[in-house]
Amino acid sequence: MQENTQVKFKNFILDPFQVKAVEAIEKNHSVVVSAATGTGKTLIADYAINKWKNLNKRIIYTAPIKALSNQKYRDFKAEYGEKNVGIMTGDVVINPEAHLIIMTTEIYRNMLMTNDPIIKTIAYVIFDEIHFMSDKERGTIWEESIIFAPNDIRVLCLSATIPNAKEFADWIASIKDHEVEVVTYEKRAVPLSHFLYDVDYGVITAQQANELSKNNQMPDYYKIMRRKRQRKKSNEKPKVPKHSELVKILKQEGKLPCIFFAFSRRGCEEKAEELAYKNDFLTPEEKQKVIRLFNQEVKEEYRYLESVKLLRNVLQKGIGVHHAGLLPALKEVVEELFAQGIIRVLYATETFAVGINMPAKSVAFSSLVKYDGVTFNLLRSKEYFQMAGRAGRRGIDKEGFVISMLERRNELPKILELISSDSEPIISQFRLEPNTVLNMVNNYNEEEIDTILKSNFDYFIKKRDDVGIRIKARFNNLVKRLKKFKYINEDDTLTDKGKFATQIYSNELLVTELFSGSIHKQLTENEMCVLIASIVYEFRRSDSFYFDKKNKKYQWLAGKVIQNRIIEKELNVKAIRDLWKVINAWANGCEFEELSEYSEYQEGDYIRLFRQMVDCMNQIRKATQDRELEEKIVNCMNKIYRDVVKFEF
């Protein structure tokens, strides 16, 4: 490709940074693309897919969340044809022999660890949202997906701005022994303007907020209320800005549609209902479109569910809700109406910002503080800019507007720093888990293991021997523990129990202790379902389950299976109690709508829980050599994977 000539692909004239990326792909190099949200990184992925598809090589497209995997599967199937595209997630496998396979990053990592035959056929792996490698909970998955890949596989890493992109690329080049090019592009197609919305001063710039704060003109209302309560026992509430007032301003200034991010599912729904009470943004014709699409996509038997009724009501006024607790069909309706421009205000959690290419004129934040599972913290800059980047529609808007509601909790300096630039580098979260250690012992000799242990990004950055010594010590300690529990023999070969655990990718020791021996012979299929549900269940503060206090069966079940320290320590007995009625009802064939009688769980949460159960069951089925257990697990899967839980593409 020559300079100063226009390069076209799929009727698009490529920008210079896209040209540089596709030239690197043509040279069979790996590429790290660091570019602002909305600049066209997906087109580079399309180029790689198109090139290798034509050369009869296999492409893997990995995504950080299942919802994005499903969306990409639908998109690519429409683009390249059903027979050319496959999908592999924990509970869905379609067309695994295809040239292009979309999968979660976890599935790709697991295939590498177990030397799946597919690996030998791969030419290129596309990592969408590679900055997820910094995620505390799941970042190790991304890092291992690079470390354990054969050196002849090339990678295309896509991300919003990465300050240490060169260092990251140098790490990949150093452990994979091939050239890795860096392509950066910080200029957005639609520039962003950042504002704060204050209860007294309205919409102001960061600079204005800073000046007001310096002049003591923005008092911390929370501190004032605390003092008042101490002196007068006042019940007065702090003055806070109202989302409905901000929407009113945005409407007056012609800055709709707006994606309004709120970090609580209930908060999204409550705000949508509150806004709909006094606002209607749609014409009669648009209302008819909403009703037609809703009736077409949402099955009649689900229309009486509370979440469905709520969404139908607000959608008819041009207001939407999008979060993980909704039925998949509802999310698809919301996405379609948003794409058509019928939704003027969409209240969404941060999952809407991951991979879904649906920009708006404005993005608003109900708060810049989010609960991280342990405590409330200010957003990280990567999180903020991932969501803020949805502001501004290419070819429509001259600029995108980002407005954050200011609560005056004495955090203004941190907030001003947060919104100033996307300055968060990729950091290593590499940690050794039993599954990784068992697969390393099974597949590599001691010298190869030493090399792998020093291949992580943290070691590359620090280049210090003590880092390598510490990780080798952690490895040896884990091996010692696994020998103690009979996963590894003294001659460093895996026992049957160890081989079983190599196929289990989460809670591997607990699952192995429960299902690799004979414990399962004492259990009914429903009891197995309850046990597996308690293993995969992820606690949320808002969870509330109804259970019969007189029913002590959960204690009896726990007593039956607790046979050693691992099970006793790791088994969530409270989850067995909480989930007992729900899982038994579903396994016995109840209607989906009946589940609302057993908990405050949302519909989308049920679906996610059941699909995670099926994922775990699939792993057990593949790991076991016991035909009786395999048969029981398949029966359990059939009890759980039915009705709305099944994927529909």
CORMOQUI-V158953 format. One record per residue. N is the residue number from 1. RES is the residue in three letters. PHI is phi as a letter, one per 30 degrees, with the letter a starting at -180 (999 if undefined). NEAR is the number of other C-alpha atoms within 10 Angstrom. D_LAST is the distance of its C-alpha to the last C-alpha in Angstrom with 1 decimal. Layout:
n: [N N]
res: [RES RES]
phi: [PHI PHI]
near: [NEAR NEAR]
d_last: [D_LAST D_LAST]
This chain:
n: [1 2 3 4 5 6 7 8 9 10 11 12 13 14 15 16 17 18 19 20 21 22 23 24 25 26 27 28 29 30 31 32 33 34 35 36 37 38 39 40 41 42 43 44 45 46 47 48 49 50 51 52 53 54 55 56 57 58 59 60 61 62 63 64 65 66 67 68 69 70 71 72 73 74 75 76 77 78 79 80 81 82 83 84 85 86 87 88 89 90 91 92 93 94 95 96 97 98 99 100 101 102 103 104 105 106 107 108 109 110 111 112 113 114 115 116 117 118 119 120 121 122 123 124 125 126 127 128 129 130 131 132 133 134 135 136 137 138 139 140 141 142 143 144 145 146 147 148 149 150 151 152 153 154 155 156 157 158 159 160 161 162 163 164 165 166 167 168 169 170 171 172 173 174 175 176 177 178 179 180 181 182 183 184 185 186 187 188 189 190 191 192 193 194 195 196 197 198 199 200 201 202 203 204 205 206 207 208 209 210 211 212 213 214 215 216 217 218 219 220 221 222 223 224 225 226 227 228 229 230 231 232 233 234 235 236 237 238 239 240 241 242 243 244 245 246 247 248 249 250 251 252 253 254 255 256 257 258 259 260 261 262 263 264 265 266 267 268 269 270 271 272 273 274 275 276 277 278 279 280 281 282 283 284 285 286 287 288 289 290 291 292 293 294 295 296 297 298 299 300 301 302 303 304 305 306 307 308 309 310 311 312 313 314 315 316 317 318 319 320 321 322 323 324 325 326 327 328 329 330 331 332 333 334 335 336 337 338 339 340 341 342 343 344 345 346 347 348 349 350 351 352 353 354 355 356 357 358 359 360 361 362 363 364 365 366 367 368 369 370 371 372 373 374 375 376 377 378 379 380 381 382 383 384 385 386 387 388 389 390 391 392 393 394 395 396 397 398 399 400 401 402 403 404 405 406 407 408 409 410 411 412 413 414 415 416 417 418 419 420 421 422 423 424 425 426 427 428 429 430 431 432 433 434 435 436 437 438 439 440 441 442 443 444 445 446 447 448 449 450 451 452 453 454 455 456 457 458 459 460 461 462 463 464 465 466 467 468 469 470 471 472 473 474 475 476 477 478 479 480 481 482 483 484 485 486 487 488 489 490 491 492 493 494 495 496 497 498 499 500 501 502 503 504 505 506 507 508 509 510 511 512 513 514 515 516 517 518 519 520 521 522 523 524 525 526 527 528 529 530 531 532 533 534 535 536 537 538 539 540 541 542 543 544 545 546 547 548 549 550 551 552 553 554 555 556 557 558 559 560 561 562 563 564 565 566 567 568 569 570 571 572 573 574 575 576 577 578 579 580 581 582 583 584 585 586 587 588 589 590 591 592 593 594 595 596 597 598 599 600 601 602 603 604 605 606 607 608 609 610 611 612 613 614 615 616 617 618 619 620 621 622 623 624 625 626 627 628 629 630 631 632 633 634 635 636 637 638 639 640 641 642 643 644 645 646 647 648 649]
res: [MET GLN GLU ASN THR GLN VAL LYS PHE LYS ASN PHE ILE LEU ASP PRO PHE GLN VAL LYS ALA VAL GLU ALA ILE GLU LYS ASN HIS SER VAL VAL VAL SER ALA ALA THR GLY THR GLY LYS THR LEU ILE ALA ASP TYR ALA ILE ASN LYS TRP LYS ASN LEU ASN LYS ARG ILE ILE TYR THR ALA PRO ILE LYS ALA LEU SER ASN GLN LYS TYR ARG ASP PHE LYS ALA GLU TYR GLY GLU LYS ASN VAL GLY ILE MET THR GLY ASP VAL VAL ILE ASN PRO GLU ALA HIS LEU ILE ILE MET THR THR GLU ILE TYR ARG ASN MET LEU MET THR ASN ASP PRO ILE ILE LYS THR ILE ALA TYR VAL ILE PHE ASP GLU ILE HIS PHE MET SER ASP LYS GLU ARG GLY THR ILE TRP GLU GLU SER ILE ILE PHE ALA PRO ASN ASP ILE ARG VAL LEU CYS LEU SER ALA THR ILE PRO ASN ALA LYS GLU PHE ALA ASP TRP ILE ALA SER ILE LYS ASP HIS GLU VAL GLU VAL VAL THR TYR GLU LYS ARG ALA VAL PRO LEU SER HIS PHE LEU TYR ASP VAL ASP TYR GLY VAL ILE THR ALA GLN GLN ALA ASN GLU LEU SER LYS ASN ASN GLN MET PRO ASP TYR TYR LYS ILE MET ARG ARG LYS ARG GLN ARG LYS LYS SER ASN GLU LYS PRO LYS VAL PRO LYS HIS SER GLU LEU VAL LYS ILE LEU LYS GLN GLU GLY LYS LEU PRO CYS ILE PHE PHE ALA PHE SER ARG ARG GLY CYS GLU GLU LYS ALA GLU GLU LEU ALA TYR LYS ASN ASP PHE LEU THR PRO GLU GLU LYS GLN LYS VAL ILE ARG LEU PHE ASN GLN GLU VAL LYS GLU GLU TYR ARG TYR LEU GLU SER VAL LYS LEU LEU ARG ASN VAL LEU GLN LYS GLY ILE GLY VAL HIS HIS ALA GLY LEU LEU PRO ALA LEU LYS GLU VAL VAL GLU GLU LEU PHE ALA GLN GLY ILE ILE ARG VAL LEU TYR ALA THR GLU THR PHE ALA VAL GLY ILE ASN MET PRO ALA LYS SER VAL ALA PHE SER SER LEU VAL LYS TYR ASP GLY VAL THR PHE ASN LEU LEU ARG SER LYS GLU TYR PHE GLN MET ALA GLY ARG ALA GLY ARG ARG GLY ILE ASP LYS GLU GLY PHE VAL ILE SER MET LEU GLU ARG ARG ASN GLU LEU PRO LYS ILE LEU GLU LEU ILE SER SER ASP SER GLU PRO ILE ILE SER GLN PHE ARG LEU GLU PRO ASN THR VAL LEU ASN MET VAL ASN ASN TYR ASN GLU GLU GLU ILE ASP THR ILE LEU LYS SER ASN PHE ASP TYR PHE ILE LYS LYS ARG ASP ASP VAL GLY ILE ARG ILE LYS ALA ARG PHE ASN ASN LEU VAL LYS ARG LEU LYS LYS PHE LYS TYR ILE ASN GLU ASP ASP THR LEU THR ASP LYS GLY LYS PHE ALA THR GLN ILE TYR SER ASN GLU LEU LEU VAL THR GLU LEU PHE SER GLY SER ILE HIS LYS GLN LEU THR GLU ASN GLU MET CYS VAL LEU ILE ALA SER ILE VAL TYR GLU PHE ARG ARG SER ASP SER PHE TYR PHE ASP LYS LYS ASN LYS LYS TYR GLN TRP LEU ALA GLY LYS VAL ILE GLN ASN ARG ILE ILE GLU LYS GLU LEU ASN VAL LYS ALA ILE ARG ASP LEU TRP LYS VAL ILE ASN ALA TRP ALA ASN GLY CYS GLU PHE GLU GLU LEU SER GLU TYR SER GLU TYR GLN GLU GLY ASP TYR ILE ARG LEU PHE ARG GLN MET VAL ASP CYS MET ASN GLN ILE ARG LYS ALA THR GLN ASP ARG GLU LEU GLU GLU LYS ILE VAL ASN CYS MET ASN LYS ILE TYR ARG ASP VAL VAL LYS PHE GLU PHE]
phi: [999 c d i c d c c b h i c d d d e d d d d d d d d d d d i c d b c c c b e e i c j d d d d d e d d d d d d d d c i c c c c c c b d b d e d e d d d d d d d d d d c j e d c b b b b b d b b b b h d c d d c b c a d d e d d e d d d d c h e e e e d c d c b b c c d h d d d d d d d d c e e e d d d d c d d d e d d d c b c c c a d e c d c e d d d d d d d d d c c h b d b c c b b a c d d d b d c c c b b c c d c c i d b d d d d d d d d d d d h c b d d d d d d d d d d d d d c h d c d c d d b d c d d d d d e d d d d c i c c d b c c d b c b d d d e d d d d d d d d d b b b c c d e d d d d d e d d d d d d c c d e d c d c d e d d d d d e d d d d c i b b b b a d d d e e d d d d d d d d d d d d i d d c b c d b d d d d d d i d d b d b d b b b c d a c c b d c j b b c b d e d d d d d d d d e d d d j c d i b c d a c c b b c d c c h c i c e e d d d d e d d a d c c d d b d c e b d c e d d d d d d d d c b d d d d d e d d d c c d d d d d d d h c d d d d d d d d d d d d d d d d d d d e c i c b d d d i c d d e d d d e d d c c c a h d d d d d d d b c c c e e d d c d d d d d d d e d d d d d e c d b e d d b c c b d d d d c d d d d d e d d c d b a d d d e d c d d d d d e d d c e d d d d d d d d j d d e d d d d d c a c e d e d d e d d e d d d d d e d d e d d e d d d c d d d d e d d d d d d e d d c d b h d d d d b c]
near: [11 8 9 7 7 13 16 11 12 9 7 10 12 18 14 14 20 24 21 21 25 22 15 19 24 13 9 18 21 26 25 25 27 26 22 22 26 20 20 16 22 14 16 23 22 16 18 20 24 14 16 18 18 10 11 11 16 22 27 25 23 27 25 23 16 18 18 21 23 21 16 21 24 17 13 19 17 11 12 14 11 14 13 17 24 22 23 21 19 19 19 14 12 15 15 15 14 19 22 29 25 30 27 23 27 22 18 26 22 21 18 21 22 16 14 11 10 13 17 12 13 19 20 24 27 25 25 23 18 25 23 22 21 20 15 12 10 16 20 22 23 25 23 25 20 22 21 18 20 13 14 14 20 24 23 25 21 23 22 25 25 25 15 15 20 16 17 20 19 20 20 25 17 13 19 21 11 17 18 25 21 21 20 22 17 14 11 17 18 22 15 18 15 18 23 25 26 21 18 11 13 16 20 16 15 20 12 14 23 17 12 14 17 10 10 10 12 19 14 17 17 17 14 12 18 16 13 14 14 9 9 8 11 12 10 10 12 15 15 16 19 14 19 16 14 21 20 15 15 20 16 10 9 11 20 21 25 26 32 27 26 23 21 17 19 14 16 23 22 15 21 28 19 14 20 20 11 9 15 15 17 18 12 10 8 18 16 13 13 24 14 11 14 23 13 11 12 17 11 9 10 15 16 11 14 14 19 17 13 18 23 20 16 22 29 24 26 26 30 32 29 26 23 20 18 21 23 20 16 21 20 17 22 25 20 16 22 22 14 9 15 24 28 24 28 26 26 25 22 18 17 23 22 17 20 14 13 17 24 27 25 28 27 29 25 24 16 21 17 15 12 11 9 7 8 10 11 17 18 16 18 22 18 19 24 21 24 28 26 26 30 30 18 18 8 10 17 13 18 23 25 26 24 24 22 23 23 20 11 15 12 17 12 10 19 18 13 21 22 12 13 21 17 17 17 22 18 20 20 22 15 15 16 23 22 19 18 25 21 20 17 18 14 12 11 10 8 11 17 16 12 16 20 21 22 24 22 17 19 20 14 11 12 12 10 11 16 21 14 12 19 16 12 15 21 13 12 17 19 15 14 19 18 12 17 15 25 23 14 11 6 14 16 22 14 16 20 26 21 26 31 24 24 23 19 16 17 18 23 19 25 24 21 22 23 21 14 12 14 19 12 12 16 12 21 21 21 20 27 25 27 22 24 23 22 20 17 11 9 9 7 10 12 12 17 16 15 10 7 6 12 10 13 20 13 10 19 19 12 13 19 17 13 11 11 16 18 15 10 14 21 17 17 13 20 24 23 21 22 26 21 23 27 17 17 20 22 12 13 13 12 19 14 12 19 17 12 18 16 13 17 19 22 20 15 20 23 17 18 26 22 19 27 28 18 25 24 19 21 23 21 12 21 21 13 13 10 11 20 18 12 19 22 16 15 22 24 12 19 23 19 15 10 16 19 14 14 8 8]
d_last: [38.6 41.7 42.5 42.9 40.7 37.5 34.4 31.5 27.9 25.2 27.8 28.4 31.9 31.5 33.5 36.1 34.2 31.1 33.6 35.1 31.8 30.9 34.5 34.1 31.0 33.0 35.7 33.4 34.0 31.8 31.3 31.2 30.2 31.5 30.8 30.5 27.3 26.3 28.4 25.8 25.2 21.6 23.4 25.3 22.2 21.1 24.6 24.5 21.2 22.6 26.0 25.0 22.4 25.4 27.6 25.3 25.0 22.1 20.7 19.2 17.7 18.2 17.3 19.2 16.6 13.3 12.0 13.2 11.7 8.1 9.4 11.2 8.6 7.0 10.8 12.1 10.0 11.4 14.7 15.3 13.5 10.9 13.8 15.1 12.4 11.6 10.7 13.1 13.4 15.7 13.5 10.7 11.9 10.2 12.8 15.5 18.0 16.4 18.8 16.5 14.9 13.5 14.8 16.6 20.3 21.2 19.4 21.3 24.5 24.3 23.9 27.0 29.0 28.5 29.1 25.8 26.5 23.6 25.8 28.3 26.0 25.0 26.7 25.2 23.4 22.2 22.7 21.2 23.4 26.0 28.2 26.3 28.8 31.2 29.2 31.6 29.2 26.8 28.7 30.1 26.6 26.7 30.3 30.0 27.2 29.9 32.9 31.7 30.0 32.2 34.4 33.1 29.6 29.5 27.7 26.6 26.9 25.7 27.1 28.8 32.6 33.9 37.7 38.2 35.9 38.9 39.7 36.1 35.9 39.4 38.2 35.4 37.9 40.5 38.4 36.5 39.5 38.0 38.1 35.8 36.1 35.7 34.5 35.1 34.8 35.7 36.1 33.3 32.5 33.1 35.8 35.5 38.2 38.4 40.1 41.0 41.3 44.4 45.6 49.0 48.5 45.1 43.1 45.1 44.7 44.9 48.4 49.5 48.2 50.0 53.3 53.1 52.5 55.4 57.6 56.7 55.2 51.9 52.9 50.6 50.2 48.9 52.2 54.2 52.7 53.3 57.0 57.3 56.0 58.4 61.4 60.7 57.9 56.0 52.5 51.8 48.3 47.8 47.2 43.6 41.8 39.5 36.0 36.6 39.8 38.0 35.3 38.3 39.9 36.7 36.5 40.2 39.9 36.9 34.7 31.6 28.6 28.8 26.4 28.5 27.8 28.9 28.6 28.3 25.5 28.1 29.9 27.1 26.9 30.7 31.2 28.7 30.5 33.9 33.1 31.8 35.0 37.2 34.9 33.0 31.7 30.1 31.7 31.3 29.1 26.7 26.7 25.7 22.7 21.6 22.2 20.3 17.1 17.5 18.1 15.2 12.5 14.4 15.2 18.9 19.6 18.6 20.6 23.9 22.8 25.0 22.5 20.7 24.1 25.2 22.4 22.7 26.4 26.4 23.8 26.1 28.7 26.7 26.2 23.0 22.1 19.5 19.7 18.1 19.4 17.3 14.4 11.0 10.8 14.4 13.9 11.5 14.2 16.8 15.5 15.2 18.7 20.1 19.1 20.9 23.9 24.1 24.1 27.5 27.5 24.6 25.6 23.4 23.8 23.9 20.2 19.6 21.8 20.1 18.3 17.1 19.2 20.3 24.1 26.5 30.2 31.2 30.1 32.0 32.4 33.7 35.3 35.5 35.9 33.1 33.2 32.2 32.2 36.0 37.6 37.3 37.4 37.3 34.1 34.3 34.7 31.4 29.6 31.5 31.0 27.3 27.0 30.0 28.5 26.1 29.2 30.1 28.0 28.9 30.7 31.1 33.1 36.2 35.7 33.3 34.8 34.3 36.2 36.6 38.3 41.4 42.6 45.9 45.7 48.0 45.3 45.7 46.9 43.7 41.5 43.4 42.9 39.2 38.4 40.8 38.8 35.8 38.1 36.2 36.3 34.0 35.7 35.4 34.2 34.7 35.7 36.1 34.1 35.0 32.0 33.0 36.6 36.0 33.9 36.7 39.4 37.6 36.8 39.6 43.4 45.4 46.0 42.3 41.5 44.1 42.6 39.0 40.5 42.0 39.0 37.4 37.5 40.0 42.5 42.1 42.9 45.8 47.0 49.2 50.3 50.2 46.4 46.1 48.6 46.7 43.4 45.2 46.9 43.6 42.3 45.5 45.4 41.9 43.0 46.1 44.0 41.6 44.7 46.2 43.2 43.2 40.1 42.3 45.6 48.7 48.3 45.0 42.8 39.9 40.5 38.0 37.0 36.7 34.4 32.2 32.0 30.9 27.5 27.1 26.1 26.9 29.8 30.7 34.2 33.5 30.7 33.0 36.0 34.2 32.4 34.3 37.4 38.3 37.5 34.4 36.7 38.1 34.7 32.8 29.1 28.8 31.2 29.2 26.1 28.4 29.8 26.5 25.4 28.7 28.2 24.9 25.7 26.4 29.1 29.0 32.2 30.8 29.7 31.7 31.4 33.6 35.4 38.4 41.3 43.1 40.2 41.3 38.9 37.0 40.4 41.0 37.6 38.3 41.8 40.6 38.4 40.6 42.6 43.1 43.3 39.8 38.2 40.7 40.1 36.3 35.2 34.3 36.2 35.7 32.0 32.6 34.6 32.2 29.1 31.0 30.4 26.8 25.7 28.0 26.8 23.1 24.1 26.2 23.5 24.1 21.9 19.9 22.2 25.2 24.4 25.9 29.2 29.3 28.8 28.3 25.0 22.3 19.0 17.0 19.7 19.4 15.7 16.6 19.6 18.0 15.5 18.5 20.4 18.0 18.2 22.0 22.1 20.4 23.1 25.8 24.7 24.9 28.1 30.1 32.4 33.2 31.7 32.5 30.5 27.6 27.6 27.9 25.1 22.7 23.9 23.3 19.7 19.2 21.0 18.9 15.3 14.8 13.9 12.3 12.5 9.8 6.5 3.8 0.0]
